[in-house]
Amino acid sequence: MVNHVLAALRDYRVMTLAVIVQARRGSSRLPAKILQEIGGKRALLWCLDRCRAMRSADVVVAAVPEGAADDEIAQIAMDAGYFVTRGDEADVLSRYAKAARECGAQTVMRVTSDCPFIDPVVCDRLVALLASSQADYACTNLPPRFPHGLDCEIFPAALLFAAERHARDPYEREHVTPWLRRHRRLSKACLRGPGGGLERLRWTLDHPADLDFFRACAEALGPDAQNASLAQIAALCLRRPDIVAINAAYIDEARLADPARAPLQTAPLSLSDAA
């Protein structure tokens, strides 16, 4: 079946790009974390709005679990003008596939809602890489050389649907793309981040200390915080080690030690390129 899908994608180009953001209320370490406010704005909307700033995105979708517990998440996204779909909470792979079908996506970019600093320029560069490399799958973290919280992945919707049909491992169902990342017949490309220690910066929202970090960044950046670039936020972190220290205890060392590498690698993206 995968061979058939690959044959149909030989002349594939990036079309009808849906940025699908998985969003739910549940969180064991920081309850309702994406409903928390950063600089007077909910973390969920930081992520969705920065995705909407992409030049190449046709639609930004909030893929929200079914059930009353997540109705508030869905309503906030709808009130802000986003396309909202509802699906299975535990089987996130099926939720993504349902969202892709409902919005008519031909290409899917995966982003998680706990990334308030997701960078639209980096995301657009990843879109361009998928097209130029002719890869089946592209991402920003094989290896991880961007700050933790700029992770995104892109792939044809047809391969997402193939994963939905064939993935059996519960881990593959919960995390959406492991089936794609592990498949030996799928070609993979990585937009290589600047590295140089920036990969140790923690820009993801999972612990109370992460929320304190984002609030400190928003206060320091002022009115420009919502639209701040990778380069601007990195510059703040470099000149304010006190802010970086807020959540440094939660740096994911296992992520940094992961030996997985995409066969196709770009030259490292410089901060000036990402500005």
C-alpha positions in Angstrom: 0.0 0.0 0.0 2.8 2.4 0.8 4.5 1.7 -2.5 1.2 2.6 -4.2 1.0 5.9 -2.3 4.6 6.8 -3.1 4.0 6.1 -6.8 1.1 8.5 -6.8 3.2 11.2 -5.3 6.2 11.2 -7.7 5.1 14.5 -9.2 4.0 15.8 -5.8 4.2 19.5 -5.1 3.1 21.4 -1.9 -0.6 22.4 -2.4 -3.5 23.3 -0.1 -1.3 23.5 3.0 -3.1 23.0 6.3 -1.2 23.8 9.5 -2.9 21.5 12.0 -2.4 22.3 15.6 -3.3 19.6 18.2 -4.9 21.3 21.2 -6.5 19.9 24.3 -7.2 21.0 27.9 -5.6 18.0 29.7 -2.1 18.4 31.0 -0.8 16.6 34.1 2.1 18.9 34.9 0.4 22.2 34.2 -3.4 21.9 34.1 -5.1 23.7 31.3 -1.7 25.0 30.1 -2.8 26.3 26.8 -5.5 28.4 28.5 -2.9 30.2 30.6 -2.2 33.8 29.7 1.1 35.1 28.4 1.3 38.9 28.2 -2.5 39.1 28.4 -3.2 36.5 25.7 -3.8 32.8 26.0 -1.0 30.5 25.1 -3.2 28.7 22.5 -3.7 31.9 20.6 0.0 32.7 20.6 0.6 29.5 18.8 -2.3 29.7 16.4 -1.6 33.4 15.5 2.0 32.7 14.8 1.0 29.9 12.5 -1.4 32.2 10.7 1.5 34.6 10.1 3.1 32.0 7.7 3.0 33.1 4.1 2.5 29.6 2.7 -0.3 28.4 5.0 -3.7 28.1 3.3 -5.6 27.3 6.6 -4.7 26.9 10.2 -6.7 24.2 12.0 -7.2 23.5 15.7 -7.7 19.8 16.1 -9.5 19.5 19.4 -10.7 16.4 21.3 -14.4 15.6 21.4 -16.2 16.1 24.7 -17.3 18.9 27.0 -13.9 19.1 28.7 -12.5 20.7 25.6 -15.4 22.8 24.5 -13.7 25.9 25.8 -10.6 25.2 23.7 -12.7 24.8 20.6 -14.8 27.9 21.3 -11.7 30.1 21.8 -10.2 29.0 18.5 -13.5 29.5 16.7 -14.0 32.9 18.2 -10.5 33.8 16.9 -11.5 32.8 13.4 -9.8 29.4 13.2 -11.1 26.2 11.5 -11.9 23.8 14.3 -12.3 20.0 14.1 -13.1 17.6 16.9 -11.8 14.0 17.2 -10.5 11.3 19.4 -8.5 12.5 22.4 -6.1 9.6 22.8 -5.8 8.6 19.1 -4.2 11.8 17.9 -3.3 10.3 14.6 -6.9 9.7 13.8 -7.7 13.2 15.0 -5.2 14.6 12.5 -6.4 12.5 9.7 -10.0 13.6 10.4 -8.9 17.3 10.5 -7.0 16.9 7.2 -10.1 15.4 5.5 -12.5 18.0 6.8 -10.4 21.0 5.6 -9.4 19.4 2.3 -5.7 19.4 3.0 -3.3 18.0 0.4 -0.3 18.8 2.6 -0.2 18.8 6.4 2.1 20.7 8.7 2.0 19.4 12.3 2.4 21.8 15.2 1.6 21.3 18.8 -0.2 24.0 20.8 2.3 24.0 23.6 4.7 26.0 21.4 3.8 29.7 21.8 7.0 30.8 20.0 6.6 28.6 16.9 8.3 30.6 14.2 6.4 31.4 10.9 9.6 32.0 9.0 11.1 28.7 10.0 7.8 27.0 9.1 7.8 28.6 5.7 11.4 27.5 5.2 10.3 23.9 6.0 7.5 24.1 3.4 10.0 25.2 0.8 12.4 22.4 1.8 9.7 19.7 1.3 9.0 21.0 -2.2 12.7 21.5 -3.2 14.0 18.2 -1.8 11.1 16.1 -3.2 11.2 14.3 0.2 8.2 12.5 1.5 8.6 14.0 5.0 10.4 17.0 6.3 11.0 18.3 9.9 13.1 20.7 12.0 14.4 18.2 14.6 16.4 15.4 12.9 18.7 16.4 14.5 17.3 19.0 17.0 19.3 22.2 16.5 16.5 24.7 17.0 15.3 25.7 20.5 12.9 23.2 21.9 9.5 24.6 20.9 10.1 25.3 17.2 9.5 21.7 16.2 7.3 21.2 13.2 6.8 18.5 10.5 5.3 18.5 7.0 4.1 15.7 4.7 1.5 14.9 2.1 -2.0 14.2 3.5 -2.0 11.0 1.6 0.9 9.7 3.8 -1.0 10.8 6.9 -4.0 8.7 5.7 -1.6 5.7 5.1 -0.3 6.1 8.6 -3.8 6.1 10.0 -4.6 2.9 8.2 -1.4 1.0 9.1 -0.1 2.3 12.4 -0.8 -0.2 15.2 1.6 0.8 18.0 -0.2 3.0 20.6 2.8 5.3 20.6 2.4 5.8 16.9 -1.3 6.6 17.4 -0.6 9.1 20.2 2.3 11.0 18.6 1.0 11.1 14.9 4.3 10.9 13.0 6.4 8.0 14.4 5.1 5.7 11.7 6.3 8.1 9.0 9.6 8.8 10.7 10.3 5.1 11.1 9.3 3.9 7.7 12.3 2.9 5.7 10.8 3.6 2.3 9.9 7.2 3.0 12.6 9.8 2.2 13.2 12.3 4.9 14.6 15.8 5.0 15.6 18.1 7.9 15.7 21.9 8.0 18.9 22.2 10.1 18.8 24.8 12.9 21.6 27.1 13.8 22.8 25.0 16.8 25.6 26.6 18.8 23.8 26.0 22.0 20.5 27.4 20.9 19.1 23.8 20.8 19.4 23.8 24.6 16.9 26.7 24.9 13.5 25.6 26.2 10.6 27.3 24.5 7.9 24.7 25.1 5.1 24.9 27.7 4.8 21.9 30.0 5.7 23.0 33.5 4.8 26.0 35.7 8.4 27.2 35.2 7.9 27.2 31.4 4.9 29.5 31.9 7.0 31.8 34.1 9.7 31.8 31.3 7.2 32.8 28.6 5.7 35.5 30.8 9.2 36.9 31.5 10.0 36.9 27.7 6.7 38.7 26.9 7.4 41.3 29.5 11.0 41.9 28.3 10.0 42.0 24.6 7.1 44.4 25.2 4.5 45.1 22.5 6.6 43.3 19.9 6.5 40.0 21.7 3.8 38.3 19.7 5.6 38.9 16.4 9.1 38.5 17.7 11.3 36.4 15.4 13.6 33.5 16.3 16.5 35.9 16.1 14.9 38.4 18.4 13.9 35.9 21.1 17.3 34.2 20.9 19.0 37.5 21.3 16.9 38.2 24.4 17.9 34.8 25.8 21.6 35.5 25.2 21.5 38.8 27.0 19.2 37.7 29.8 20.6 34.4 31.2 18.3 35.0 34.2 15.3 34.4 32.0 16.8 31.3 30.5 17.5 29.9 34.0 13.8 30.0 34.9 13.0 26.7 33.2 16.6 25.4 32.5 16.0 22.5 34.9 13.6 21.0 32.5 15.9 20.8 29.4 15.2 17.5 27.6 18.5 15.8 27.5 17.1 12.7 25.9 15.9 14.8 23.0 19.4 16.3 22.5 21.0 12.8 22.7 18.7 11.2 20.1 20.9 9.8 17.3 18.2 9.9 14.6 19.1 11.9 11.6 17.3 12.6 8.3 19.3 11.5 5.3 18.7 14.9 3.5 20.1 17.8 5.5 20.2 21.5 4.6 23.0 23.8 5.5 22.4 25.2 9.0 19.9 28.1 9.1 21.5 31.2 10.4 19.8 33.6 12.8 20.0 36.3 10.1 18.3 34.0 7.6 15.5 33.4 10.2 15.0 37.0 11.1 
